[in-house]
Amino acid sequence: MAKKKAVKKKVAKKKTTMESKSKRKLVKAMLAETRVITEASDEAREFYNQSRFGSLQGDKVELSLLEALYLVEKKRLEVKSEAGRKISFESYLKKARKVEPNFWIRYLVFKDMRNRGYIVKTALKFGADFRVYDRGIKPGEDHAKWIIFPVHEASVYTWHEFSSKNRVAHSTKKKLLLAIVDDENDVTYYVCNWTKP
């Protein structure tokens, strides 16, 4: 009898937690060319404080196009145009692809890594697409563990291009992950290490 009560309490607690997550306030944001700016709210700042999405800009959060689309897909963010019209997922994706031709491949890798619990940030200063922090590590607490280059499985790279990517990873003391996206939008990762013969 005591076991049944304990199980019922556990189920009730889980249900309450799920309900509170689903009742989260949808954060409003505006698409401003290559960035998305959130409203000034505690929920918006939680994106940064809890999961390191975007960067704080006063009392608002500035998100990359990738971060914003991920939060839209997770039903945590609603993006509007500067004219105040809601932008659909498809319309947003079309606009983002105009800015970044490889956007969809990059998004699939970003989404996969985020779903796995990693914090993903841009790595332009390292000459890579993303830098990825190990689980439980936030930017500023420690250095990123990997740099990632997302590519479609049909892409062709020369040995020179591959070597330069590996050299970038080695010179920044990070591991190189090649994220290969197939036609079914599945991602496979290959770790490449620099070794001396």
C-alpha positions, 0 to 999 in steps of 0.5 A: 500500500505504501509503495502504491502511494509513493508511485502515485506521488512520483507520477503526480510530481512528474505530471506537475513538472511536465505541466509547468514546463508546458505552461512556460511563457512563449518569449517574443522576439524580432528578426533583425537581419542576421540576428534575433533580439528577444523581448526584455523578460526573465524568461528571455534572460533564462535562455542565456542564464540556464543554457547559454543561448545567445548573448546578453544585450542589456535586459534582452538576449541577442540570438543567432539565427541557428539558436532562434530557430532551435528555440522556435522549434522547441516552442519556446520562442515566437519570432516576428518581423520588424513590422510585427508579423509572426514569421513561420518556421518555413519563412524563417528558414527561407530567410536564413538560407538567403543569409547562410547558404549552408544554413540547413546543414549547420542547423541540423548539426547544431540541433543534434548537439543541443539535443544531446546536452552540449552548449554550441557556440560559433567558432568563426575566430577559430576558422570553424563553424562551431565550438562545443563545450563538454556537458555541464561546462558553460562558456567562460568556465572552461575552454571548448572541447571540440570544434565542428565542421558540418558537411553534407555527405555528398560534399567533396573536400581535398586533402589540403582542405581537410588538413587545414581543418585539422590544423585549426583544431590542433592549433587551438588545442581542441579536437576536430569533429566532422559532422556528416549529414546524410540525405535523411538528415541524420548526423554522424560524427568523426573525431580526427586527431593530429598525430606525428609519425 
